Amino acid sequence: MTDTDLHVLQSLLWPEPGISTERDLYVRLEGAVALSMTGQRLHFGAGGAARFDTAANLFNLGKWQRNCGLSDLRLRLEGRGRFELVVIQAPARRSRERLVNEVVELEPGWPLSLDLSALLLHEPRSVVYFTLLALGEGELTGAAWETAQPPKHLPQLALSITTFRREAAVEASVARFESFMAQSPLAPFLHLFVVDNGRSAEIRPSAHVTPIGNENLGGSGGFARGLLAAEDRGATHCLFMDDDASIHMGALERTWAFLAHADDPRTAVAGGLTMANHRWAIWESGAIFRQNCKPQWLGTDLRDSGEVLQMEQESTGPKPHDFYGGWWYFAFPVAHAKYRPFPFFVRGDDVSFSIANDFDIVTLPGVVCFQDADFSDKESLQSLYLDLRSHLVHHLALPDMDIGRAATLKIPAWFFLRSMMQCHYETLEALNLAIEDVLSGPDFFAANADMADRRATLGQIRKAEAWHPLQEAPPLSRRRFDPRQNRIWRMVMKYSLNGHLLPFFGLWGNHVTLDSGQRGQLHEVWGAARITYISSDGEQSFTVRHSKRAAMRQGLRMLRNGLRLSRSYVAQKQQWRTGYEQLASTSFWKGRLGL
């Protein structure tokens, strides 16, 4: 066959400065072989070996067969030299099978194409990958998984980035996209909208990029504006992305190819996310929302082939109804986005968007964002206020998320107890405000889509929990007893609500100092009457102290709010189900955005 008869499904990804340079995520090398990161090639000496059973470059055959009906698969190799080529299929919970084990000769300008179609095992959850052993000096300059099956569709994919006063980050992302479009065969099918909520990023329009100034209505408003622009352009699919767009551009090619070959028009692609401190570890590869957010495959080591194979094999089947994709990277069919983003401002908008709309969500190898700031380092009074109100709205407004009165009431109770144990009384006040705002109904969210008044109110509440410059060395932890090591003390702290039921606990409780990323880790604060948090850069701190008075004042307010929610539960559900449809609509956003 000629090259034009074949369609690329997945080409090699390489380590890239500024994105990820963790080599074992891309290729595993042994012996006399070296990687040229700038040249994107491997240089072999005799005996050098390269394996591609990696997070970025293995091919998830099961997902392509299940979602795209793939029956024809080929491997193309480019380079020079003689190699032992091994192609392996790895089914779930079964021995791996060598599909190919041959000596091949690569010649510059003459790609080698192997048809694997007749060799593939019919396994519902399996991946394939290849290895090369050099029999002399040589190079590998490229490789791709291809098919002779033509695409079922030619998606017009509109990328939508929402940004707010992160000029350097979004400018770098746009520059990378423009460079990619200058050489990609997908250029006719992709277009980028940059929705600038701060109206401060001076992005120049081009044939491939359209900047849009927008009122600051948070991620919800920004992505709603991007979706409307995608529809106006006639896009079949839309891709929501973070403004730093910390992905390999090859992920766009993989996403487009999967959507092009998908059988089900509801198919959507959710990108994974790594941890900030360890870019080789998964923060989540999709998530499930059941009373709270449950990241999938949290902590998976992407350098470990066994863990990667298990993640890919086990994630091949259909997803539950409460599976969702984060908006750092979420590609979906416009025609099946019945509901627009709900005006949460931020936090929870991606959850309800995925669950409310009827998408068939898939995750793919190498379609991963590499985050710079860990989510565990972002917890604050405001973020917890936003989290609680969105959690309640999900369960009140979305029929598939109905868990009943008692289980719904447990949600604010859990938020409250968690913060009280940490002596975050200002957060307790914010949590009470979140419940009261939800009880005000959908009209409150319509009137406060910009969150301006609420952000001001939360700013006034925040006093002890506000960051201040660290003027001297942080205080050392002082532990008179350690519930982390002593089971009896741990039980005493749990049943006394971390000392809130013990007399004079503020005088004899422990003093602890923690990193900001440890906020929310209850095992670290058991027995603490004073807690100091140090920011991740070590430049700022804040301290909270035990107070029975503050706990009782906010506790009684929470009790009143819980009783109000319980008494009005049925009416709240009816009001929210009607209101959600009205606010997550095109007409609402066009009116709110003045379009």
C-alpha positions as CSV (number, residue, x, y, z in Angstrom):
1,M,0.0,0.0,0.0
2,T,1.0,3.6,-0.5
3,D,1.4,5.9,2.5
4,T,-1.8,7.7,1.5
5,D,-3.8,4.5,2.0
6,L,-2.8,4.3,5.7
7,H,-4.0,6.5,8.5
8,V,-1.9,7.3,11.6
9,L,-3.5,6.3,14.8
10,Q,-0.6,7.0,17.2
11,S,2.9,8.2,16.5
12,L,5.8,8.3,19.0
13,L,5.9,10.8,21.8
14,W,9.3,12.0,23.0
15,P,10.5,13.7,26.2
16,E,10.1,17.4,25.8
17,P,11.6,20.2,28.0
18,G,8.9,22.2,29.7
19,I,6.4,19.4,29.4
20,S,8.1,16.2,30.8
21,T,11.7,14.9,30.5
22,E,11.0,11.7,32.5
23,R,12.6,9.4,29.9
24,D,11.0,6.1,31.2
25,L,7.6,7.5,30.4
26,Y,8.5,7.3,26.7
27,V,11.1,4.6,26.2
28,R,13.2,2.2,28.3
29,L,16.8,1.9,27.2
30,E,19.4,-0.8,27.9
31,G,23.0,-1.1,26.8
32,A,24.6,0.9,23.9
33,V,21.7,3.2,23.0
34,A,21.3,6.9,23.6
35,L,18.4,9.3,23.3
36,S,18.6,12.6,21.4
37,M,15.8,14.7,23.0
38,T,16.2,17.7,20.6
39,G,16.5,15.4,17.6
40,Q,13.8,13.1,18.7
41,R,15.6,9.9,17.8
42,L,17.5,7.0,19.3
43,H,21.2,6.2,18.4
44,F,22.1,2.6,18.8
45,G,25.3,0.7,19.1
46,A,25.5,-3.1,18.8
47,G,23.5,-4.7,21.6
48,G,21.6,-1.5,22.5
49,A,17.9,-2.2,23.2
50,A,14.8,0.0,23.4
51,R,11.4,-0.9,24.8
52,F,8.2,1.0,24.2
53,D,5.9,-0.6,26.8
54,T,5.6,2.9,28.2
55,A,2.9,5.2,29.4
56,A,3.3,7.5,26.5
57,N,3.9,5.0,23.7
58,L,2.2,1.6,24.2
59,F,-0.9,1.1,22.0
60,N,-4.2,0.3,23.8
61,L,-5.6,-2.2,21.3
62,G,-8.6,-3.0,23.6
63,K,-9.9,0.6,23.5
64,W,-9.5,0.9,19.8
65,Q,-11.3,-2.4,19.2
66,R,-14.1,-1.6,21.6
67,N,-14.8,2.0,20.6
68,C,-13.6,2.1,17.0
69,G,-14.1,-1.5,15.7
70,L,-10.4,-1.6,14.8
71,S,-9.5,-4.8,12.9
72,D,-6.6,-3.6,10.8
73,L,-3.3,-2.5,12.6
74,R,0.1,-1.9,11.2
75,L,3.4,-0.8,12.7
76,R,5.6,1.7,10.8
77,L,9.3,2.1,11.7
78,E,11.7,4.7,10.3
79,G,15.5,4.8,10.7
80,R,18.5,2.8,9.6
81,G,20.3,-0.3,10.6
82,R,19.6,-4.0,11.4
83,F,17.4,-4.8,14.4
84,E,15.7,-7.6,16.1
85,L,12.1,-6.4,16.2
86,V,9.6,-7.9,18.7
87,V,6.0,-6.9,18.8
88,I,4.1,-8.1,21.9
89,Q,0.4,-8.2,22.8
90,A,-0.3,-8.1,26.6
91,P,-3.8,-9.2,27.5
92,A,-5.2,-8.6,31.0
93,R,-4.5,-11.3,33.5
94,R,-2.8,-13.5,30.9
95,S,0.7,-14.3,29.6
96,R,2.0,-11.9,26.9
97,E,2.2,-13.1,23.3
98,R,4.9,-12.4,20.8
99,L,3.2,-11.5,17.6
100,V,6.5,-10.7,15.7
101,N,10.1,-11.7,16.4
102,E,12.1,-11.0,13.3
103,V,15.3,-9.4,12.1
104,V,14.5,-6.2,10.1
105,E,16.6,-3.8,8.1
106,L,15.7,-0.1,8.2
107,E,16.8,2.2,5.4
108,P,16.6,6.0,5.4
109,G,13.7,7.3,3.4
110,W,12.1,3.8,3.2
111,P,9.8,3.3,6.2
112,L,9.1,-0.4,7.1
113,S,5.4,-1.3,7.5
114,L,4.3,-4.5,9.2
115,D,0.7,-5.7,8.9
116,L,-0.2,-7.2,12.3
117,S,-4.0,-7.6,11.6
118,A,-3.9,-11.4,11.2
119,L,-1.7,-11.9,14.2
120,L,-3.8,-10.0,16.8
121,L,-5.5,-12.0,19.6
122,H,-9.2,-11.3,20.2
123,E,-8.8,-10.0,23.8
124,P,-11.2,-7.3,25.1
125,R,-8.5,-5.7,27.3
126,S,-5.0,-5.8,25.8
127,V,-2.2,-3.5,24.7
128,V,0.5,-3.9,22.1
129,Y,4.0,-2.5,22.1
130,F,7.4,-3.2,20.4
131,T,11.0,-3.6,21.3
132,L,14.2,-3.2,19.3
133,L,17.6,-4.8,19.8
134,A,20.3,-3.3,17.6
135,L,22.5,-5.9,15.7
136,G,24.9,-3.1,14.8
137,E,25.1,0.7,14.7
138,G,21.8,2.4,13.7
139,E,19.0,4.8,14.5
140,L,15.3,5.0,15.1
141,T,13.9,8.3,13.9
142,G,10.2,7.5,14.1
143,A,7.4,5.0,14.6
144,A,3.7,4.9,14.3
145,W,0.7,2.6,14.7
146,E,-1.4,2.9,11.6
147,T,-4.5,1.4,9.9
148,A,-5.9,0.9,6.5
149,Q,-9.4,1.5,7.8
150,P,-10.6,5.0,6.8
151,P,-11.9,7.4,9.4
152,K,-15.6,7.3,9.9
153,H,-15.7,11.1,10.5
154,L,-13.4,14.1,9.9
155,P,-13.9,16.0,13.2
156,Q,-13.7,19.7,13.2
157,L,-12.1,20.1,16.6
158,A,-12.3,23.5,18.3
159,L,-9.8,24.0,21.2
160,S,-11.0,26.3,23.9
161,I,-8.6,27.7,26.5
162,T,-9.9,29.9,29.3
163,T,-7.3,32.2,30.9
164,F,-7.3,34.9,33.6
165,R,-4.2,37.1,33.9
166,R,-1.7,34.3,33.2
167,E,-0.2,36.1,30.2
168,A,3.1,34.3,30.0
169,A,1.5,30.8,30.3
170,V,-1.1,31.3,27.6
171,E,1.3,33.0,25.3
172,A,3.6,30.1,25.5
173,S,0.7,27.7,24.8
174,V,-0.4,29.6,21.8
175,A,3.1,29.7,20.4
176,R,3.5,25.9,20.8
177,F,0.1,25.5,19.0
178,E,1.0,27.8,16.2
179,S,4.3,25.9,15.7
180,F,2.4,22.6,15.7
181,M,-0.1,23.8,13.2
182,A,2.6,25.0,10.8
183,Q,3.7,21.4,10.2
184,S,0.7,19.2,11.2
185,P,-1.5,17.6,8.5
186,L,-4.4,18.2,11.0
187,A,-4.2,21.9,10.5
188,P,-7.4,22.1,8.4
189,F,-9.3,20.4,11.2
190,L,-8.2,22.3,14.3
191,H,-8.8,25.8,15.6
192,L,-7.9,27.4,18.9
193,F,-10.1,29.9,20.8
194,V,-8.4,31.8,23.7
195,V,-11.1,33.1,26.0
196,D,-9.4,35.9,28.0
197,N,-11.4,36.5,31.2
198,G,-8.9,39.1,32.3
199,R,-8.9,40.9,28.9
200,S,-5.1,41.3,29.5
201,A,-3.5,38.7,27.3
202,E,-2.6,40.3,24.0
203,I,-3.0,37.2,21.8
204,R,-2.8,38.1,18.1
205,P,-5.5,36.5,15.9
206,S,-4.3,34.3,13.1
207,A,-5.7,31.7,10.7
208,H,-5.5,29.1,13.5
209,V,-6.1,31.2,16.7
210,T,-9.0,33.5,17.7
211,P,-8.7,35.5,20.9
212,I,-12.0,36.4,22.7
213,G,-12.2,39.0,25.4
214,N,-14.7,37.9,28.1
215,E,-16.2,39.0,31.4
216,N,-14.6,37.2,34.3
217,L,-17.2,34.5,35.0
218,G,-14.6,31.9,36.0
219,G,-14.0,28.7,34.2
220,S,-17.7,28.1,33.8
221,G,-18.2,31.3,31.9
222,G,-15.0,31.1,29.9
223,F,-15.6,27.6,28.7
224,A,-19.3,28.3,28.0
225,R,-18.1,31.2,25.8
226,G,-15.6,28.9,24.0
227,L,-18.3,26.3,23.4
228,L,-20.6,29.0,21.9
229,A,-17.7,30.1,19.6
230,A,-17.1,26.5,18.6
231,E,-20.7,26.1,17.6
232,D,-20.7,29.3,15.6
233,R,-17.6,28.0,13.7
234,G,-19.4,24.7,12.9
235,A,-17.1,22.6,15.0
236,T,-18.2,19.0,15.5
237,H,-16.1,18.6,18.7
238,C,-14.7,20.9,21.4
239,L,-11.7,20.5,23.6
240,F,-11.5,22.3,26.9
241,M,-7.9,22.9,28.0
242,D,-5.9,24.7,30.7
243,D,-4.2,27.9,29.8
244,D,-0.7,26.5,30.3
245,A,-1.7,23.6,27.9
246,S,1.1,21.4,29.4
247,I,0.6,18.6,27.0
248,H,2.5,17.1,24.1
249,M,1.0,18.3,20.8
250,G,1.0,14.7,19.7
251,A,-1.8,14.2,22.2
252,L,-4.0,16.3,20.0
253,E,-3.3,14.0,17.1
254,R,-4.2,10.9,19.1
255,T,-7.4,12.6,20.3
256,W,-8.4,13.6,16.8
257,A,-7.6,10.1,15.4
258,F,-9.7,8.4,18.1
259,L,-12.7,10.7,17.6
260,A,-12.4,10.2,13.8
261,H,-12.5,6.4,14.0
262,A,-15.1,6.2,16.9
263,D,-18.3,4.2,16.3
264,D,-20.3,6.0,18.9
265,P,-20.9,9.7,18.2
266,R,-21.1,10.2,22.0
267,T,-17.4,9.4,22.4
268,A,-15.4,11.9,24.5
269,V,-11.7,11.9,25.5
270,A,-10.5,12.8,29.0
271,G,-6.9,13.6,29.5
272,G,-5.0,12.4,32.6
273,L,-3.1,14.6,35.0
274,T,0.2,14.0,36.8
275,M,1.2,15.2,40.2
276,A,3.2,18.4,40.4
277,N,6.0,17.2,42.6
278,H,6.4,13.9,40.8
279,R,5.6,14.1,37.0
280,W,5.9,10.4,36.8
281,A,2.9,9.8,39.1
282,I,-0.8,10.0,38.1
283,W,-3.0,12.4,40.0
284,E,-6.0,11.1,38.2
285,S,-6.8,9.4,34.9
286,G,-10.5,10.3,34.9
287,A,-12.4,10.4,38.2
288,I,-15.7,9.2,39.8
289,F,-18.0,11.5,41.7
290,R,-19.9,9.6,44.5
291,Q,-20.6,12.1,47.3
292,N,-17.1,13.4,46.7
293,C,-14.4,13.3,44.0
294,K,-12.5,10.0,43.7
295,P,-9.5,10.3,41.3
296,Q,-8.9,7.1,39.3
297,W,-5.4,5.5,39.4
298,L,-4.1,8.0,41.9
299,G,-0.4,7.5,42.6
300,T,0.2,5.1,39.6
301,D,3.9,5.2,38.7
302,L,4.1,5.9,35.0
303,R,7.7,4.7,35.0
304,D,6.6,1.2,36.0
305,S,5.5,-0.9,33.1
306,G,3.5,-3.3,35.3
307,E,1.5,-0.5,36.8
308,V,1.0,1.2,33.4
309,L,-0.2,-2.0,31.8
310,Q,-2.7,-2.6,34.6
311,M,-4.1,0.9,34.4
312,E,-4.5,0.7,30.6
313,Q,-6.0,-2.8,30.6
314,E,-8.4,-2.1,33.5
315,S,-9.6,1.2,32.1
316,T,-10.7,-0.3,28.8
317,G,-14.3,-1.1,29.7
318,P,-17.3,1.2,29.8
319,K,-17.3,3.9,32.4
320,P,-20.0,4.3,35.2
321,H,-22.5,7.1,34.8
322,D,-20.7,9.2,37.5
323,F,-17.3,9.1,35.7
324,Y,-16.1,12.5,34.6
325,G,-13.1,14.3,33.0
326,G,-11.3,17.3,34.2
327,W,-11.3,20.5,32.1
328,W,-7.5,20.6,31.9
329,Y,-8.2,18.4,28.9
330,F,-11.6,17.2,27.9
331,A,-12.7,16.7,24.2
332,F,-16.4,16.0,23.5
333,P,-19.0,16.0,20.7
334,V,-20.8,19.4,20.5
335,A,-24.0,17.8,19.3
336,H,-24.2,15.7,22.5
337,A,-23.6,18.6,24.9
338,K,-27.2,19.1,25.8
339,Y,-26.3,21.0,28.9
340,R,-23.8,23.8,28.9
341,P,-21.5,24.5,31.9
342,F,-23.4,25.4,35.0
343,P,-22.4,28.8,36.4
344,F,-20.4,27.6,39.4
345,F,-17.6,30.1,38.5
346,V,-15.1,27.3,39.3
347,R,-15.0,24.0,41.1
348,G,-17.5,21.3,40.1
349,D,-18.4,22.7,36.7
350,D,-16.5,19.8,34.9
351,V,-18.1,17.2,37.2
352,S,-21.7,18.2,36.4
353,F,-20.9,18.8,32.7
354,S,-19.6,15.2,32.2
355,I,-22.4,13.6,34.3
356,A,-25.3,15.7,33.0
357,N,-24.4,15.1,29.4
358,D,-24.6,11.7,27.7
359,F,-20.9,11.1,26.8
360,D,-19.0,7.8,26.4
361,I,-15.7,8.9,28.0
362,V,-12.4,7.3,27.2
363,T,-8.8,7.9,28.4
364,L,-5.9,7.3,26.1
365,P,-2.1,6.6,26.6
366,G,0.0,9.7,26.3
367,V,-3.0,12.1,26.5
368,V,-1.8,13.5,29.8
369,C,-1.4,17.0,31.3
370,F,1.7,17.7,33.5
371,Q,0.6,20.0,36.2
372,D,2.9,22.6,37.9
373,A,0.9,23.3,41.1
374,D,-0.4,20.3,43.1
375,F,-4.2,20.4,43.9
376,S,-3.4,19.4,47.5
377,D,-1.6,22.7,47.8
378,K,-4.6,24.7,46.6
379,E,-7.1,23.9,49.4
380,S,-8.4,27.1,51.0
381,L,-11.4,28.6,52.7
382,Q,-12.7,29.7,49.3
383,S,-12.0,26.4,47.5
384,L,-13.9,24.5,50.2
385,Y,-16.8,26.9,50.0
386,L,-16.9,26.3,46.3
387,D,-16.5,22.5,46.7
388,L,-19.3,22.1,49.2
389,R,-21.9,24.1,47.2
390,S,-21.1,22.2,44.0
391,H,-21.3,18.9,45.8
392,L,-24.8,19.7,47.1
393,V,-26.0,21.0,43.7
394,H,-24.8,17.8,41.9
395,H,-26.9,15.7,44.2
396,L,-29.9,17.9,44.2
397,A,-30.0,18.8,40.5
398,L,-28.9,15.7,38.6
399,P,-31.4,12.8,38.7
400,D,-28.6,10.2,38.3
401,M,-26.9,11.6,41.4
402,D,-29.9,11.3,43.7
403,I,-28.7,9.6,46.9
404,G,-31.5,10.5,49.2
405,R,-32.0,12.9,52.1
406,A,-29.7,11.2,54.7
407,A,-26.8,10.7,52.4
408,T,-27.0,14.2,51.1
409,L,-26.9,15.6,54.6
410,K,-23.8,13.7,55.3
411,I,-21.9,15.7,52.7
412,P,-21.9,19.1,54.7
413,A,-21.4,17.2,57.9
414,W,-18.3,15.6,56.6
415,F,-17.0,19.0,55.3
416,F,-17.7,20.6,58.7
417,L,-16.1,17.9,60.9
418,R,-13.0,17.8,58.7
419,S,-12.4,21.5,59.0
420,M,-13.3,21.7,62.7
421,M,-10.7,19.0,63.5
422,Q,-8.1,21.3,61.9
423,C,-9.3,24.4,63.9
424,H,-10.3,26.1,60.6
425,Y,-13.2,28.0,62.1
426,E,-13.2,30.7,59.3
427,T,-13.6,27.8,56.8
428,L,-16.6,26.6,58.9
429,E,-18.2,30.0,58.4
430,A,-17.6,29.8,54.7
431,L,-19.1,26.3,54.6
432,N,-22.2,27.5,56.3
433,L,-22.4,30.3,53.7
434,A,-22.2,27.6,51.0
435,I,-25.2,25.7,52.3
436,E,-27.2,28.9,52.7
437,D,-26.4,29.9,49.1
438,V,-27.5,26.5,47.8
439,L,-30.8,26.8,49.9
440,S,-31.3,30.2,48.2
441,G,-31.8,28.2,45.0
442,P,-30.6,28.5,41.3
443,D,-31.5,32.2,41.2
444,F,-28.6,33.0,43.5
445,F,-26.2,31.4,41.1
446,A,-27.7,33.3,38.1
447,A,-27.3,36.5,40.0
448,N,-23.8,35.7,41.2
449,A,-22.2,34.1,38.2
450,D,-19.2,36.5,38.5
451,M,-18.8,35.6,42.3
452,A,-17.7,39.2,42.9
453,D,-19.8,39.7,46.0
454,R,-19.1,36.3,47.4
455,R,-15.3,36.7,46.9
456,A,-15.5,39.9,48.8
457,T,-17.4,38.3,51.6
458,L,-15.0,35.4,51.8
459,G,-12.1,37.9,51.9
460,Q,-13.7,39.6,54.9
461,I,-14.1,36.3,56.7
462,R,-10.5,35.2,56.1
463,K,-8.3,36.6,58.8
464,A,-6.4,33.9,60.8
465,E,-6.4,31.7,57.7
466,A,-4.9,34.4,55.5
467,W,-1.2,34.0,54.4
468,H,1.3,36.4,55.8
469,P,5.0,36.9,55.1
470,L,7.1,34.7,57.3
471,Q,9.3,37.1,59.3
472,E,11.4,34.5,61.1
473,A,12.1,30.8,61.2
474,P,8.9,28.8,61.4
475,P,8.0,27.4,64.8
476,L,9.0,23.8,65.5
477,S,6.4,21.2,66.3
478,R,5.8,20.5,70.0
479,R,4.1,17.2,70.7
480,R,3.4,16.3,74.3
481,F,1.7,13.1,73.0
482,D,1.4,11.6,69.6
483,P,-1.9,10.1,68.5
484,R,-0.2,9.1,65.2
485,Q,1.8,6.5,67.1
486,N,-0.5,5.7,70.1
487,R,-3.8,4.1,69.3
488,I,-5.4,5.0,72.7
489,W,-4.6,8.7,72.2
490,R,-5.9,8.5,68.6
491,M,-9.2,7.1,69.8
492,V,-9.5,9.8,72.5
493,M,-8.9,12.5,69.9
494,K,-11.5,11.1,67.5
495,Y,-14.2,10.7,70.1
496,S,-13.5,14.1,71.6
497,L,-13.6,15.8,68.2
498,N,-9.9,16.5,68.4
499,G,-10.1,18.0,71.9
500,H,-13.2,20.1,71.4
501,L,-15.0,18.1,74.1
502,L,-11.9,18.1,76.5
503,P,-11.5,20.8,79.1
504,F,-8.7,23.4,78.7
505,F,-7.4,21.6,75.6
506,G,-6.1,24.8,74.1
507,L,-3.6,25.0,77.0
508,W,-2.2,21.4,76.8
509,G,-2.8,20.3,73.2
510,N,0.1,19.9,70.7
511,H,1.6,22.6,68.5
512,V,2.4,21.4,65.0
513,T,3.9,22.9,61.9
514,L,2.9,21.5,58.5
515,D,3.5,22.2,54.8
516,S,0.6,23.8,53.0
517,G,0.1,20.6,51.0
518,Q,-0.7,18.8,54.2
519,R,-3.8,20.8,54.8
520,G,-6.6,18.3,55.0
521,Q,-4.4,15.4,56.3
522,L,-6.2,14.7,59.5
523,H,-3.7,12.2,60.8
524,E,-1.2,15.0,61.1
525,V,-3.4,17.3,63.2
526,W,-4.7,14.8,65.8
527,G,-4.1,16.2,69.2
528,A,-3.1,19.7,67.8
529,A,-4.4,22.9,69.6
530,R,-2.2,25.1,67.4
531,I,-1.4,24.5,63.8
532,T,1.0,26.5,61.6
533,Y,1.1,26.1,57.9
534,I,4.1,27.0,55.7
535,S,3.5,27.8,52.0
536,S,5.2,25.6,49.4
537,D,7.8,28.3,48.7
538,G,8.6,28.7,52.4
539,E,7.9,32.5,52.3
540,Q,4.5,32.7,54.0
541,S,2.6,31.1,56.8
542,F,-0.6,31.3,58.9
543,T,-1.6,29.8,62.3
544,V,-4.9,28.6,63.6
545,R,-5.7,27.9,67.3
546,H,-8.2,25.7,69.1
547,S,-11.4,27.6,70.1
548,K,-14.5,25.9,71.6
549,R,-16.5,29.1,71.3
550,A,-15.9,29.4,67.5
551,A,-16.6,25.7,67.0
552,M,-19.9,25.9,68.9
553,R,-21.0,29.1,67.2
554,Q,-20.5,27.6,63.7
555,G,-21.7,24.2,64.8
556,L,-25.1,25.6,65.9
557,R,-25.3,27.5,62.6
558,M,-24.5,24.3,60.7
559,L,-27.1,22.4,62.6
560,R,-29.8,25.0,61.7
561,N,-28.7,24.8,58.0
562,G,-28.9,21.0,58.1
563,L,-32.4,21.1,59.5
564,R,-33.5,23.6,56.8
565,L,-32.0,21.4,54.1
566,S,-33.7,18.3,55.6
567,R,-37.1,19.9,55.9
568,S,-37.0,21.4,52.4
569,Y,-35.2,18.4,50.7
570,V,-38.0,17.4,48.3
571,A,-38.8,21.0,47.3
572,Q,-35.1,21.8,46.8
573,K,-34.7,18.8,44.4
574,Q,-37.6,20.0,42.3
575,Q,-36.4,23.6,42.3
576,W,-32.8,22.6,41.4
577,R,-33.7,20.2,38.6
578,T,-35.7,22.9,36.9
579,G,-33.2,25.6,37.6
580,Y,-30.2,23.5,36.5
581,E,-31.8,23.1,33.0
582,Q,-32.4,26.8,32.8
583,L,-28.9,27.9,33.8
584,A,-27.0,25.2,32.0
585,S,-28.5,26.4,28.7
586,T,-27.4,28.3,25.6
587,S,-30.1,31.0,26.2
588,F,-28.8,31.7,29.8
589,W,-25.2,32.1,28.7
590,K,-26.0,34.2,25.6
591,G,-28.0,36.5,27.8
592,R,-25.4,36.6,30.6
593,L,-22.5,37.2,28.1
594,G,-24.5,39.8,26.2
595,L,-24.3,37.9,22.9
